[in-house]
Amino acid sequence: MPHIKHKRPVRTILYTISTLILGACTESRLEDLTVKVWETSDIKPTQYPEVHYPEVHYKDGLRSKISSKTTVGIAFSGGGTRAATATIGQLRALHKLGWIKQVDYIAAVSGGSWTAIPYTFLPKHSLIDDDEEDNKFLGAYLKPDQLNDEWLSKEAEPNGMMASTIPSNMIAPYYLFEALSLRGDETYSSTIGRIFLSKFDLDDRSKFFTWNTDSRDQIIERNEEEKLSENDFITVERDNRPYLIVGGTLFSRDDQLKDDIYHVEMTPLYSGIPSQARITVGLIKSSNKLKGEDAEYKIYGERGLSPKERFIIDNKKKSIPEKRPYQPDPEPELEIEPHHRYIGGGYIDSFAFDSKRPRKSDPSDPSDPYVNVDISKSRYKFTLSDMAGISGAAPQETLAGLGLLDLGFPELRHWPISSSLSDLKYTDSDGDKDPTKAYEYTFGDGGHLDNLGIMPLLARKVDKIMVFINTPQPFNPYECLNIEDKSEFDNLCPTNNFLKDRLNTPRTKEIYGEVLVDDLIAMFRPIEAKPFNVVFENGEEELENIYKAFNADRAKGAPLTYCKVYKVKSNAVYNIKHDEEYKPTICWNYLDRAQSWIEEVRKSGFTSTQYRDLVNGKRDFKNFPHYGTFLERRLQLIALNPAQTNALSALTTWSILKSRDEIQEALKF
C-alpha cells in the first residue's frame, strides 16, 4: 500500500474509500492454510518457539543465542505517547552504552509497544549502515545543557524519526477516515498504524509479519497452493534485534464481571493466550425471537470463582476440574442450555491469528502440531497495525464494561489450543456448542492486566531484566502525601510540582494517593485493581526496599533506579511456574523528574520562556515528565508537542546513563 501523505487529504480519502469498496467485492478467501500450534500447559523456557523451532535455522543465531547463555530482557511499560517517547530515550541509552547487543528480549505494552514495534521491524536500507539508521530513528542524545530553543520552542523539530510520530494530531481525522473506509473493527488499529508505523512503511494491511526470511520461507513452503509469496510478509531485517513480545488482553464480553480478562502475547513468530480458561455461555433472548447465526452471545463467568481458579493449574491430570455447578444469573433469560467454551492454551503462527476454526492436518496423529485454518478475506490479515492497536487499545476496558463493542476497536476470532482435552477434536461437530469453534472476542490494551510488560519475561525465566516504568504517577514519599499546607511543600518535596498542584483534591487522593504506581505495587501484594498479579515472594518487605531505595535516590536528586535478586512465585494467569533455581536480577527504572537533571539544565544559562517553563514546571511542562496518557493537550487526545517529546526523551536517556554503574554492577554487562 502506498504511503498516504497529509497533502490533498480529500482526494486521498475518496480514492482510498473507492479502492477499498471495490477490493472488498473482489477479494479471495485464504483457505486451508497450514499453521503450527504450540501448547503451553507444560512448556519449559527452552521450548518457547523462538528458542525451540526445529524447522527454522535462524541466520542470526537467535535459537542458540537464547538457549546457551544467561538471558537478558527489557520491559517497556504502557502509557500512551508518554511511554512511547520515554521508550525512545531509553532505547537510545541502551544503544549508546552498547548494552542493546546483549539483550535477547524486548517486552512492551501499549505506548511502549508503539515504539518497540517499529524499532524491531525497522526496514534496512542498503546504502545506510545499521548504526546510522538507528540513530536517525531514535534521534541524537541531548545533554541537559543542550536543551536550547532549537529543541524547546513551539516550532522545534522532533528529535528523530520516531519522535516525529508523537506530535501527530491526526488521530481523530484518521479514525474517521478509517471508519468511512469500512474498516469496521479494524478502524482503531488502522488509525494507530497510520500514526506510528506508516513513516516506516510498516502499516500495510495487506501484509502478514514474521520473524525473518527463514520463518517466512517455511510458511510459504507449507502453503504452496495458496500462492503466498515473499511480498506477503514483513520481516525483521536488522541483525541482532531482540525478540519482541507485545502484551494485549482478551475480554470474554462479560460486562458484569470485570475480571474476565485474559493475557495475550503477540510476537513475530507466534501469538496467543498462554494459559487456558473455561467460560460458560448462554444465548440471550432478543424480543423472544432468535436471530439465528447473528444471535447475540453473552458470556458468563462462573460466579464465586476467581479468574485464577478458572485456569488450568493441574497440569499432571491435564484436565479442567469442575469447580462448581453453573448457576446463571436470573437475568437475562436464556434461550438454550448453557455450555462451555475454552480460551487460550497456547500459541499459533502469528500470520494465522484471527483465523476461522481449525481442522487437524493429520487427524490420525494426535501429536501433529499443524492444523488447517481459513481466513475469511485476504485483507483481514493479522498485521503490525493490529498488534500495535490491540496493545494500545486503552479505552476498550471501559467500553466493554458499558457494552459498547462496535466502535471500531479490535475484535478478532479466537479458538483454544489444546490436544490434551478430550472434547477439542479440531473437527466439524456440534455447531455453536462446539468448543473448538472460532468465536469473535473483544481485544484490548495489554495494560489492563500487565502494564509493566514483565510477565512474559518471568514466564520464560529470563535471568536479567530491566523494567522501565514510564508512569503518569510520580514517586511520592510518605511525607509528601501527608502535607496539608502547600507552603510546606517546597521544603519537603521540592521536585514534585505535579502533586503540589493537586494537593488535597479528590483526584489526588483517588489516583495519586499511593507512594508508587499500582502496576508495581500489584506485583508484590494484591490490590483491588489488579488482584492476580503477585509474582514475588516476601512482597511487603521487597516493596519497602524499593521505597527506601527510591527515597534515597530522590534525596540525592538522582534517577530512581533499584536492582535486586528476587524469588518468583507461580502465577497461573501468566503461565509463570515456580522454580527454586530461578532467581532473576531485576532493575526497576521509575520515571522521575530528577532534581540533578534540572540543575544541569539550569547551568546552560538559557533564558527563553520555554526553558524557564521546563525548569519551573509550568505550562507545556507542568506535568513533566508524567504527561497524561490522554488529553495532555486537550482536544489533541494523545499527541505531545515536539518540545515535550524532546525534553522527555532527553531525560530518560540521561537517567539510564546516570544509573549506568548501578545497573552494570547488578546485571554484569
C-alpha positions in Angstrom: 0.0 0.0 0.0 1.5 3.4 -0.9 2.3 5.7 2.0 -0.5 8.3 2.2 0.8 11.8 2.8 -1.0 14.6 4.6 -1.3 16.6 1.3 -4.6 16.5 -0.7 -6.5 14.7 2.0 -9.9 14.9 0.3 -8.6 13.3 -2.9 -6.7 10.7 -0.9 -9.7 9.8 1.2 -12.1 9.5 -1.8 -9.6 7.4 -3.8 -8.9 5.0 -0.9 -12.6 4.6 0.0 -13.4 3.6 -3.6 -10.4 1.3 -3.7 -11.4 -0.5 -0.5 -15.1 -0.8 -1.5 -14.1 -2.3 -4.9 -11.5 -4.5 -3.2 -14.0 -5.8 -0.7 -16.2 -7.1 -3.5 -13.4 -9.0 -5.3 -11.2 -10.3 -2.5 -10.4 -14.0 -2.4 -10.5 -16.3 0.6 -7.4 -17.8 2.1 -8.4 -21.4 2.7 -6.7 -24.4 4.2 -3.7 -22.5 5.4 -1.3 -24.9 7.3 -0.2 -23.4 10.5 1.7 -24.5 13.5 0.3 -24.5 17.1 2.2 -24.8 20.4 0.6 -25.9 23.7 1.8 -24.2 26.8 0.5 -26.4 29.6 3.9 -28.0 30.2 6.1 -25.6 28.2 9.6 -25.0 29.5 11.7 -21.9 28.9 13.8 -23.7 26.3 10.7 -24.8 24.5 9.3 -21.5 23.5 9.1 -21.2 19.7 11.8 -18.5 19.5 14.2 -21.0 21.2 13.0 -24.3 20.0 11.7 -24.1 16.5 13.3 -27.1 14.7 12.2 -26.2 11.2 14.0 -22.8 11.2 17.7 -22.3 11.2 18.0 -18.6 12.2 20.6 -16.7 10.2 21.3 -14.6 13.3 21.6 -17.5 15.7 18.7 -16.5 17.9 17.9 -20.1 19.0 21.5 -20.8 20.2 21.8 -17.3 21.5 18.9 -17.6 23.9 19.3 -21.2 24.9 23.0 -21.3 25.6 23.6 -18.4 27.9 22.3 -16.1 30.6 19.3 -14.3 29.1 18.6 -10.6 29.2 15.3 -8.9 28.8 13.9 -5.3 28.9 10.3 -4.4 29.5 8.8 -1.1 28.4 5.6 -0.2 30.2 2.4 1.2 28.8 1.3 4.9 29.0 0.3 6.3 25.6 2.6 8.8 23.9 4.4 9.5 27.2 5.6 5.8 27.3 6.3 5.9 23.6 8.5 8.9 24.0 10.2 7.7 27.1 11.0 4.4 25.4 12.7 6.3 22.6 15.1 7.8 25.1 15.7 4.5 26.9 16.5 2.6 23.7 18.8 5.5 22.8 20.7 5.0 26.0 20.9 1.2 25.5 22.5 1.8 22.1 24.8 4.5 23.4 26.1 2.1 26.1 26.3 -0.9 23.7 24.0 -2.9 26.0 21.4 -3.5 23.4 23.7 -6.1 21.7 23.3 -8.2 24.9 19.5 -8.1 25.1 17.6 -11.2 24.0 14.0 -10.0 24.6 12.0 -6.8 24.4 8.6 -7.0 26.1 6.4 -4.0 25.5 2.9 -2.9 26.3 0.6 -0.2 24.9 2.5 3.1 24.3 5.8 1.2 24.9 4.9 -1.1 22.0 4.2 1.9 19.7 8.0 2.5 19.7 9.1 -1.1 20.2 7.3 -2.5 17.1 8.8 -0.1 14.5 12.1 -0.3 16.3 12.1 -4.1 15.8 10.8 -4.1 12.2 12.6 -1.0 11.0 13.4 -1.6 7.3 17.0 -1.9 6.3 18.3 0.4 3.6 21.4 -0.9 1.7 23.1 2.5 1.5 22.9 3.3 5.2 24.5 1.2 7.9 22.5 -0.1 10.8 24.0 2.2 13.4 23.3 5.3 11.3 19.8 4.2 10.6 19.1 3.5 14.3 20.5 6.9 15.2 18.1 8.5 12.7 15.2 6.5 14.1 16.0 7.2 17.8 17.5 10.7 17.5 20.6 12.2 19.0 21.3 12.3 22.7 20.7 15.9 24.0 22.6 16.6 27.2 20.8 18.8 29.7 22.8 21.9 28.8 21.9 21.3 25.1 18.2 21.8 25.6 18.0 25.3 24.0 15.3 27.0 22.0 16.1 24.8 19.0 14.7 21.9 20.9 12.2 23.5 23.3 10.5 26.2 21.2 6.9 25.9 19.8 8.5 25.4 16.4 11.0 22.8 17.4 11.7 19.8 15.2 11.2 16.4 16.8 14.4 14.7 17.7 14.4 11.6 15.5 12.1 9.8 13.1 10.2 8.0 15.8 9.7 11.2 17.8 8.2 12.8 14.7 5.2 10.5 15.0 4.3 11.6 18.6 3.1 15.1 17.9 0.5 13.9 15.4 -2.9 15.5 15.9 -4.4 13.3 13.3 -5.9 10.6 15.4 -9.5 11.9 15.1 -9.3 12.6 11.3 -7.6 9.2 10.7 -10.1 7.4 12.8 -13.0 9.0 10.8 -11.2 8.2 7.6 -10.7 4.6 8.5 -14.4 4.3 9.7 -15.6 5.7 6.4 -13.3 3.3 4.6 -15.4 0.5 6.0 -12.6 -0.8 8.3 -15.1 -1.9 10.9 -13.4 -3.4 14.0 -10.0 -2.6 12.3 -10.7 1.1 12.5 -8.7 1.9 15.6 -5.8 -0.4 14.7 -5.5 1.1 11.3 -5.5 4.6 12.8 -2.7 3.6 15.2 -0.8 2.1 12.3 -1.1 5.3 10.2 0.2 7.4 13.1 3.1 5.2 14.4 4.0 2.8 11.6 3.4 4.5 8.2 6.5 6.6 8.3 8.5 3.4 8.2 6.3 1.6 5.6 5.1 -0.9 8.2 1.4 -0.1 8.1 0.5 -2.2 5.0 -2.7 -4.0 5.9 -2.2 -6.5 3.1 0.9 -7.9 4.7 1.5 -10.6 7.3 4.6 -10.4 9.5 7.0 -13.0 10.8 10.5 -13.1 12.3 12.8 -13.4 9.4 13.3 -14.8 5.9 13.8 -18.3 7.1 10.5 -18.4 9.0 8.8 -16.7 6.1 10.1 -19.3 3.6 8.9 -22.1 5.8 5.3 -20.7 5.9 5.3 -20.2 2.1 6.6 -23.7 1.5 3.8 -25.4 3.5 1.2 -23.2 1.9 2.2 -23.5 -1.8 -1.3 -24.0 -3.0 -2.4 -20.6 -1.6 0.4 -19.0 -3.6 1.7 -17.0 -0.6 4.8 -15.0 -1.7 7.7 -13.1 -0.1 5.8 -9.9 -0.8 3.0 -11.1 1.6 5.3 -10.7 4.6 7.1 -8.1 6.6 10.2 -9.5 8.4 12.7 -8.3 10.9 15.6 -7.1 8.7 18.2 -6.0 11.2 20.7 -8.3 12.7 20.7 -8.9 16.4 17.3 -7.3 17.1 16.0 -8.6 20.5 12.9 -10.9 20.2 9.8 -8.9 20.6 6.8 -9.8 22.9 3.9 -7.4 22.9 1.1 -7.6 25.5 -2.6 -7.5 24.9 -5.8 -8.7 26.5 -8.9 -10.6 25.5 -12.3 -9.8 27.0 -14.8 -12.6 27.3 -17.6 -10.0 26.8 -18.9 -10.2 30.3 -19.9 -6.7 31.2 -20.9 -7.7 34.7 -17.7 -9.5 35.7 -14.8 -7.1 35.1 -12.2 -9.8 36.0 -12.9 -11.9 32.9 -9.9 -10.6 31.0 -7.1 -12.8 29.7 -3.4 -12.1 29.0 -2.5 -12.2 25.3 1.1 -12.3 23.9 1.9 -11.3 20.3 5.3 -11.9 18.8 6.9 -12.1 15.3 6.6 -15.9 15.2 3.6 -16.7 17.3 0.6 -15.2 19.2 -1.9 -16.4 21.6 -3.0 -16.8 25.2 -0.5 -19.0 27.2 -2.9 -20.0 30.0 -6.2 -21.8 29.5 -9.6 -20.9 30.9 -13.2 -22.1 30.7 -16.1 -19.8 30.3 -19.8 -20.6 30.3 -22.1 -19.4 27.6 -25.9 -18.9 27.2 -27.9 -17.5 24.3 -29.9 -14.3 25.1 -33.5 -14.0 24.1 -34.0 -10.9 21.9 -37.7 -9.8 22.0 -38.5 -13.5 22.3 -37.1 -14.0 18.8 -33.8 -15.7 17.9 -31.6 -14.2 15.2 -30.1 -17.5 14.1 -26.5 -17.1 13.1 -26.5 -13.5 14.1 -27.8 -14.2 17.6 -26.1 -12.1 20.3 -23.9 -14.1 22.7 -23.5 -13.3 26.3 -20.6 -14.9 28.1 -20.9 -15.6 31.8 -18.1 -16.2 34.2 -18.6 -18.8 36.9 -19.6 -16.7 39.8 -17.8 -17.4 43.0 -14.6 -18.2 41.3 -11.6 -16.0 40.7 -10.0 -15.9 37.3 -7.0 -17.7 38.7 -9.2 -20.6 39.8 -10.6 -20.8 36.3 -7.2 -21.5 34.8 -5.8 -25.0 34.3 -3.4 -25.5 37.2 -3.4 -29.3 37.4 -1.0 -30.0 34.6 -0.4 -33.5 35.7 -4.0 -34.6 35.0 -4.2 -32.3 32.0 -7.9 -31.7 32.7 -10.1 -28.8 33.6 -11.6 -29.7 37.0 -15.3 -28.9 37.6 -15.3 -26.2 40.3 -19.0 -25.9 41.0 -22.3 -26.3 39.2 -23.1 -23.5 36.8 -25.7 -21.1 38.1 -26.7 -18.4 35.6 -28.0 -15.0 36.8 -31.8 -14.8 36.7 -31.5 -12.0 34.1 -31.3 -12.2 31.1 -33.4 -15.2 30.3 -31.6 -17.9 28.5 -33.0 -19.4 25.3 -30.7 -22.5 25.3 -28.9 -24.5 27.9 -25.5 -23.1 28.9 -22.5 -24.7 27.5 -18.7 -24.3 27.9 -16.2 -22.6 25.7 -12.4 -22.7 26.2 -10.0 -19.8 25.8 -6.2 -20.0 25.3 -3.9 -22.9 26.0 -1.1 -21.9 23.6 0.1 -20.1 20.5 -0.5 -20.2 16.8 1.7 -18.9 14.0 1.1 -15.1 14.1 0.2 -14.9 10.4 -2.9 -17.0 11.2 -4.1 -15.2 14.3 -7.7 -14.1 13.7 -8.4 -17.3 11.7 -11.5 -19.4 11.5 -12.0 -22.8 13.2 -9.1 -25.2 12.9 -9.0 -28.7 11.3 -6.3 -31.2 12.1 -3.8 -31.6 9.3 -3.5 -35.3 10.2 -6.4 -36.4 12.4 -4.8 -39.8 12.9 -1.8 -38.3 14.6 -2.6 -36.6 18.0 1.0 -35.3 18.3 0.8 -33.5 14.9 1.5 -29.8 15.7 -0.2 -28.5 12.5 -3.8 -27.5 11.8 -5.5 -26.1 8.8 -7.4 -22.8 9.0 -9.3 -20.3 6.9 -9.0 -16.5 6.8 -12.3 -15.0 5.5 -10.9 -12.3 3.2 -7.3 -11.5 2.2 -7.5 -8.0 3.7 -8.5 -9.3 7.1 -4.9 -10.2 8.0 -3.3 -10.0 11.4 -0.8 -7.1 10.8 1.6 -5.0 12.7 -1.1 -2.4 12.9 -3.3 -4.9 14.7 -0.5 -5.7 17.1 0.0 -2.0 17.9 -3.7 -1.3 18.0 -4.6 -4.2 20.4 -1.7 -3.4 22.8 -2.7 0.3 22.9 -6.5 0.0 23.0 -6.7 1.6 26.4 -10.4 2.7 26.1 -11.5 -0.9 25.4 -12.0 -1.9 29.1 -14.3 1.0 29.8 -16.2 0.5 26.5 -16.6 -3.3 27.1 -17.9 -2.6 30.6 -20.6 -0.3 29.1 -21.4 -2.9 26.5 -20.1 -0.6 23.7 -18.4 -3.1 21.5 -18.9 -1.8 17.9 -17.0 1.4 17.8 -14.1 0.2 15.6 -11.9 -1.2 18.4 -10.2 -4.5 17.9 -12.3 -7.7 17.7 -10.7 -10.9 16.5 -11.5 -14.6 16.1 -10.0 -16.9 18.7 -10.1 -20.6 19.3 -8.5 -22.7 22.0 -5.3 -24.7 21.6 -5.1 -28.0 23.4 -5.0 -31.5 22.2 -5.0 -32.7 25.8 -8.7 -32.1 26.2 -10.9 -34.9 25.0 -13.6 -32.6 23.6 -11.2 -30.5 21.5 -11.1 -32.6 18.4 -10.4 -29.9 15.8 -13.1 -31.5 13.5 -16.6 -30.4 12.4 -19.1 -31.2 15.1 -21.6 -29.5 17.3 -22.2 -26.2 15.6 -22.5 -23.3 18.1 -21.8 -25.7 21.0 -18.5 -26.8 19.6 -15.8 -25.7 22.0 -13.2 -25.6 19.1 -15.2 -23.1 17.0 -13.5 -19.7 16.4 -15.6 -17.1 18.2 -15.0 -13.3 17.9 -13.9 -11.6 21.0 -13.0 -8.1 22.0 -9.3 -7.5 22.4 -7.8 -4.6 24.4 -4.8 -2.9 25.9 -2.1 -5.1 27.5 -2.0 -2.6 30.4 -5.4 -3.8 31.6 -3.5 -6.7 33.2 0.3 -6.4 33.0 1.1 -2.7 32.3 4.8 -3.2 33.0 5.3 -6.0 30.4 7.4 -8.1 32.7 5.2 -11.2 33.0 6.3 -12.8 29.7 9.9 -12.4 30.7 9.3 -14.2 34.0 7.4 -17.0 32.3 10.4 -17.5 30.1 12.7 -17.4 33.1 14.8 -14.5 31.8 17.8 -14.1 34.1 18.5 -10.3 33.9 15.6 -7.9 33.5 15.4 -4.1 33.1 11.9 -2.7 33.7 11.2 0.8 32.5 8.2 2.2 34.5 7.0 5.1 32.4 4.2 6.0 34.7 1.8 9.0 34.9 2.2 8.9 38.7 5.3 10.3 40.4 7.0 8.5 43.2 5.5 10.1 46.4 7.4 9.8 49.6 5.1 9.3 52.6 5.7 12.8 53.9 4.6 14.4 50.6 1.3 12.6 50.8 0.6 13.9 54.3 1.2 17.6 53.7 -1.8 19.7 54.4 -0.3 23.1 53.7 1.1 24.0 50.3 3.6 26.3 51.9 5.4 23.3 53.4 5.7 21.6 50.1 8.8 23.4 48.8 10.8 22.3 51.8 9.7 18.7 52.0 9.1 17.8 48.3 10.7 20.4 46.1 10.7 18.3 42.9 7.1 17.2 43.0 5.3 20.1 41.2 2.8 17.5 39.9 1.5 16.5 43.3 1.8 20.1 44.7 -0.7 21.4 42.1 -3.2 18.7 43.0 -2.7 18.7 46.8 -5.8 17.6 48.7 -8.0 17.3 45.6 -10.3 14.3 45.3 -8.4 13.3 42.1 -5.1 13.3 44.0 -6.5 11.1 46.8 -8.1 8.7 44.3 -5.4 8.3 41.7 -2.2 9.7 43.1 -2.6 8.7 46.7 -0.2 5.8 46.5 3.6 6.0 47.1 4.2 4.0 43.9 2.1 3.3 40.8 -0.4 0.4 41.2 1.2 -1.6 38.4 4.4 -2.0 40.5 2.7 -2.5 43.9 0.4 -5.2 42.4 3.4 -7.5 41.7 4.2 -7.7 45.4 0.8 -7.6 47.1 -2.8 -7.9 45.8 -4.6 -4.6 45.1 -8.2 -4.2 44.1 -7.5 -3.0 40.6 -5.1 -5.9 39.9 -5.6 -8.7 42.4 -3.9 -11.5 40.4 -0.5 -10.0 39.6 1.5 -11.1 42.6 4.7 -12.9 41.4 7.3 -12.1 44.1 7.9 -13.6 47.5 8.3 -11.5 50.6 6.2 -8.8 48.9 5.8 -6.3 51.7 9.5 -6.4 52.6 10.5 -6.1 49.0 8.2 -3.1 48.4 9.7 -1.4 51.4 13.1 -2.0 49.9 12.1 -0.3 46.7 10.6 2.6 48.6 13.7 3.1 50.7 16.0 3.0 47.6 13.8 5.4 45.6 13.6 7.7 48.6 17.4 7.8 48.9 17.7 8.5 45.2 15.2 11.3 45.4 17.1 12.9 48.3 20.2 12.9 46.1 18.4 14.2 43.1 19.3 11.1 41.2 17.3 8.9 38.8 15.1 6.3 40.6 16.8 3.0 40.0 16.9 -0.1 42.1 18.3 -3.6 41.4 17.6 -6.7 43.3 17.6 -10.5 43.1 14.0 -11.9 43.5 12.3 -15.2 44.3 9.4 -15.8 41.9 6.1 -17.3 42.7 3.9 -19.4 40.4 1.1 -17.4 38.7 -1.3 -19.3 36.6 -2.8 -16.2 34.9 0.5 -15.6 33.1 1.7 -19.2 33.0 4.6 -18.5 35.3 5.8 -21.6 37.1 7.7 -21.7 40.3 11.3 -22.9 40.1 13.6 -22.8 43.2 16.6 -22.3 40.9 15.1 -19.3 39.1 16.1 -16.0 40.8 16.2 -13.2 38.3 18.0 -9.9 38.9 15.7 -7.1 38.1 16.5 -3.4 37.8 13.5 -1.1 38.2 13.8 2.2 36.5 11.0 4.6 37.6 10.2 7.7 35.5 11.1 10.8 37.6 11.9 14.5 37.3 15.3 14.1 38.8 16.5 17.3 40.5 20.1 16.8 39.4 18.9 16.8 35.8 17.0 20.0 36.4 20.1 21.6 37.9 22.2 20.6 34.9 19.6 22.2 32.6 19.8 25.4 34.7 23.6 25.5 34.2 23.1 26.1 30.5 22.1 29.7 31.2 19.3 29.9 28.6 16.6 32.4 29.3 13.8 31.6 26.9 10.2 31.2 28.2 10.1 27.5 27.2 13.4 26.9 29.0 12.1 28.6 32.2 8.9 26.6 31.9 10.8 23.3 31.8 12.9 24.2 34.8 10.0 25.5 36.8 7.4 23.0 35.7 5.0 25.5 34.0 2.6 25.4 31.0 3.7 22.8 28.5 5.9 21.3 31.2 3.5 21.5 34.1 3.2 17.7 34.3 6.7 16.9 33.0 7.7 14.1 32.8 4.4 12.5 33.9 2.3 13.7 31.0 -1.2 12.4 30.9 -1.9 9.3 28.9 -4.8 11.1 27.3 -5.7 14.7 26.8 -2.4 16.2 27.9 -3.0 18.7 25.1 -6.8 18.7 25.4 -8.5 18.0 22.1 -5.4 16.6 20.5 -6.2 13.4 22.5 -2.8 11.6 22.6 -0.4 14.0 21.0 2.5 15.7 22.7 4.3 18.7 21.1 7.9 18.4 19.9 9.3 20.4 22.8 7.6 18.0 25.2 8.9 14.9 23.4 12.4 16.3 23.1 12.7 17.1 26.8 11.2 13.7 27.9 13.4 11.5 25.7 16.4 13.6 26.7 15.6 13.0 30.4 15.1 9.2 30.0 18.4 8.8 28.1 20.2 10.8 30.8 18.6 8.8 33.6 20.0 5.5 32.2 23.4 6.9 31.6 23.4 8.4 35.1 22.4 5.0 36.6 25.0 3.1 34.4 27.2 1.9 37.2 24.4 0.6 39.4 22.8 -1.3 36.5 26.1 -2.6 35.2 27.1 -3.9 38.6 23.8 -5.7 39.1 23.4 -7.1 35.6 27.1 -7.7 34.9 27.1 -6.1 31.4 
